[in-house]
Amino acid sequence: MRFTLSYLLIVVAALSSCGEKEKAYKTYEGEIFGTYYRIQVADLEKNLQPQFDSVFNLINIAANSYVQDSEISTFNQTGKLLNPSLTFRDMMDSTVKYHQMSEGYFEPTLYPLLKSWGFSFEQREEMDSVKVAGLAGLIGFEQMIISSDSGYFAAKPGVMLDITGLGEGYAIDKLVEVLEMNQITDYMVEIGGEMKAKGKNSRQTTWTIGIEDPSKAEMGITSTMLTKVELDNRSISSSGNYRKFYIDEAGNRRAHILDPKTGFPVSHSMVSVSVLAPSATQADALATAFMAMGPEKAKILAESLPGVEAMFVIGGKEKLEMEFTSGFPK
């Protein structure tokens, strides 16, 4: 389960001097997937809203579990999905890719365990090794999901899919395809704090994102930026929430994240991560996986992937600390 850090990432358009002449940009915005979207483009003539709405509709029909007759709801209710849409297959292909890339830490069959623990671990007092073991047999994407030319099938009753761990990133990439097909080269696309940008902003400078300093923010010092990141044909996604956590028996701050390898809450102290990547789908999926992995494994994987960088927020007993991959801007 991913929690977007919308307060952590700040578009830094206001840093330019007031004397600079701005170019008029068109903004499309609204609500989608239980959050907001905002698309800024350097094209005032075309009305792209119908094409954007088509992207949202295709993804909602394919993968929104809150839509009762969506394809993923059909799978979760019946254990099978026959004749899936191209969108569903495409999202599942991405799911396979990042499940394998992350060595199973991006795990889309975790829902039965998440539901039992409670999404904020409010039911953790009721969980024990017997209950976890009883549900563990439903977890494991490669073993529990059977793919064929006719569709997708659950290997046993009770297996459920949740691919929202890359859903917003996937949507951003599809919106970007619309812009590129319309030959628009200056834009920023944002859904719930996840972003991809290319070209120049309205002040004719590279799109720049400010990342809030978590250690200052927890002391009540707001709007203090740790670093600024330029987004020119790359994406950023954040997972976790350094302002929402629970305290374990040893007094350490822990994120509300399950380890798909054990079925229990993660034992590491990382409470959030921000990932830079060439595509929004990759940034989204890796941010989800990194939160399950912990900073040591995540840093090794990130360093091995071209164009991927990450910032890790570690929650100690006294204060938050940050760790970075070698190429993360700071």
N, C-alpha and C positions, 0 to 999 in steps of 0.2 A: 504494500500500500504506500503510495507516494503522497507526500504533503508538500505542496508547492510553497517555496519561500518568496512570496510575492513582495514582501517587505525588504528582502535581502538584496534584490536586484533593482537598480534605479537607472532609468534612462537619463543620461547626463547631457541633455540638450541645453540645459540652462547654464552650463559652465562657459559657454561662449559669451563674448562681450555683447552688451546690448546694442552696440553700434553696428553690428554685422547685419547685412541685409538678408532677410530670410526669403527662401523660395516657397511658394505656395504648394502644400502637399494635401492630398485628400486622405481622410481618415474614415475607415470603416470600423465600427465597433458594436458590440452587443454581448449577449450571454449565450454560452454554449458549454455543454458537458459539466454543468454545475459550477461554472466559473465564468470568466469574461474573456473576450478576445478583442484585440486591437490590431488593425492593419493600416500602416501608413505608406502611401505610395506617391511617387512623383509623376502622376498622371491624373489630370483633372477631367479629362474628356470621357473616358470609358466608365461605364457603370459595371463594375465587376461583382456586385453583390449577388446576382443570381448564380454566378459560377462558384462563389464562396459558399453560398447556401447549399449548392449541390454537393460540394465536398462534405460539409457537415452532415447532410442527410444520409449520404452513403455510409459514413462512419457510424452514425447513430444506428442505422438499420443493421449494420454488420456487428458492432462490438459494444454497444451500450447496454449493460446488464440491467439498467433501470428502465429500459424500453421493453415491455412485456413480450412483444412479438419480434424482437430483434433476433438475429441469427445466433448470437451467443446465449441469449435466454433460452432459445429453442434447444440448443445443445445441453445446457445445464438442466433443463426440465426433462429431457427425453433421453439423454446420453448419446445423441447422434445429431448430425446435421448433414442432410443430403443436398446435393447440388448447390454448394455454397457460392456466394457472389465472388466476383474477382477481388473486391475490396477485402472480404474476409480471408480469402486465400493469400492475398498479398500481406495482410497483417500477420497471418500465421507463419508465412515464410520469414518475416522479420523476427517473429517470436522464436522460431527454430534457430535462426542465426545468432541471436543474442543469448539464448539459453546455452548454446554450445560455446560461444565465445567466453561466457562468464563461468564455464564449468558447472552450470546448474544453479548458480546463485540468482540468476534471473529466472524465477520459477512461477509460471502462470497457473499451476494447479494447486496453489497454496490456500485457496479460499476456504475449504472446510476447516483447516486449522485456524486461520485468521478469525473466522466466525466464532469458533469455540473459545479462543482466548479473549475475544472482544477487540475491536479495532484500536482501542486505547488501553488494552490489557485490563479492562475493568473486571474481567472474570478470571484473572490469573490465580486467585486464591482457590478456585475450584478445579484448576488443572493439575494433573500429576502425570507421572511417567506412563501409567496404565492408559489414561485417556489419550495421551499423545501417541502412544504406540498403536492404539486402536484406529486412529485417523491417518497414521503415517502410510498405511497401505493404499491410501487414495492419492498420495503425493508422488510426483515424478513425471515430468512432461513426456520424456521419451518413452517411458513404459506405459503410461496411462492414457495417452492420446494416440489413436491409430488413424493414420491418414491413408486415403486411397483416392482413386480417380473419381469415385462417386461421392466422397465427402469425408467427414471426420466422425470418429466413433470413440466412446469412452471404453476403456478396457474392462471396467467393472462399474456396477451401480454406485452412485455417490460421488464419482469424479466430476469436478467442476473446473471451468476455465475462467480466468480473469486476465485479459490482456491490456488492461488500462495502464500498466506499467510503462507502456510505450505509446499509448493512445494519443496524448496531446502532441507529442513529438511527431508522430506519424501525420497527424492532421496539419501541423505546421508545414511539413515537407510537401504535402499535397496542395496546400494553399500557395506555397512558393512555386510549384509547377504551374499553377494558373497564372501567376505573375510572369514567369519566364515565357510561357506560351504567348502572352500578350506583349512580349518584348519590353517589359518593365525591368529596369536594372537598378533602380534606387528604391529600396523598400525596407520596412521592418515588420515582421509578423510576430505577434505575441499572443499566447494563450495561457492564462493563469500564471504569468510570471516566467514562463519558458519563452525563449526568443530565438529567432534567426533573422539576420539582417545582411544587407548587401548594398554596396555603393555608398551614396552620401545621404545625410539627413537634410532637413529643411535649411540648415545653416551652411550646407555644402561642406560639411566635415564628415569624417567617418563616424558611423553610429558607435556610440560609446556607452557602456554599461558600468555603473558604479556598484561595487559590492560593499555592503555595509560591514563594518568591523563588529563581529559578534561580541568580542570581549568588552568593547565600549558600550554596545547596545544593552548588554545585561546590567550595566551600571547606570542605565538611564540616560546615557549620552547618545542622543539620536543623530541621525544624518552624518555620522562620521564614517567616511569611506576608507576601507582597507586598501582598495586598489581600484583602478579603472581598467576595463577590458574593451578593446576595440573589436567590434563584430563586423567583419567584411567577408561575407560569404561563409560564415560559420555560426554555430548555435551554442546556446548555454541553457543548461537545465539544472535545477536543484532538487534534492530529495532530503527528507528528514525535516526536523524542526527543532532548532536549538532553544526555542522558547517553550516547547512542550516536551516533557520527558517524565520519567518516573525515577525514584531513588531506590536502588537495590539495597540488599541487606548490609553491604559494606559501605554504604553512603555514596556510591558512585551514581552519576547521572547516566541513564540509559534511554535510548530511543525506543519508540514503540514499533520495533521491527523484529520479525521472526527469522531465525536461521533455518533455511529450507533443508539443511543437512541434518538437523537435530529435531526440528519441530518445536524447539524452545526459544525464548527470547535470546537475541544475540548477546554474547558475553563481552564484546568490545565496547569501548566508551565513545565511539564516534556518534555524534548526534545530528550531523548534517553534512552534505557534500554538494559542491557545485562543479559541474562538468562542462568543459568546452570540447566541441567535436565538430567535424565537417557537416554532419546532418543532424537535424533535430531529433529524429528517431533514435540515432545512436546515442546522443547526449541523454535523452530521456531513459532509454533502456539501461545504459551504463550507470546512471545516477541511482536507479532502482537497485541494480545488482551490487554496486559499491556499498550501499547502506547495509546490505546483508553480509557482504564479505568482511567489512572492517578495513581500516586504513592500510594495513601492511599488504594484504593481498591485493587490494584495490590499486594501490600505488604501483605495484609490480605490473599489473595488467595494463594500467593506463600508460605507463612508460613504454610498453611494447606496441602500442597502437598508434599509427601515424595520425598526427593532427589532434590527438586527445590529450587534454591537460585537466587537472582537478585540484580543488581546494577542499581539504578535510577539516571539519570543526570537531575537536575532541573535547568531551565534557569530563573534566576532572572533578574532584571534590570541592576545590576552592574556586577555580576559574576555568574559562574556556581557553583552549589553545588551538592554533592553526598549523596544519601541515600542508605542503604543496608538492606537486610534481615539479620536475626540474624546469619545465618551460612555462609554468603558469605565470602570467603577468603579476608582478608585485613590486 
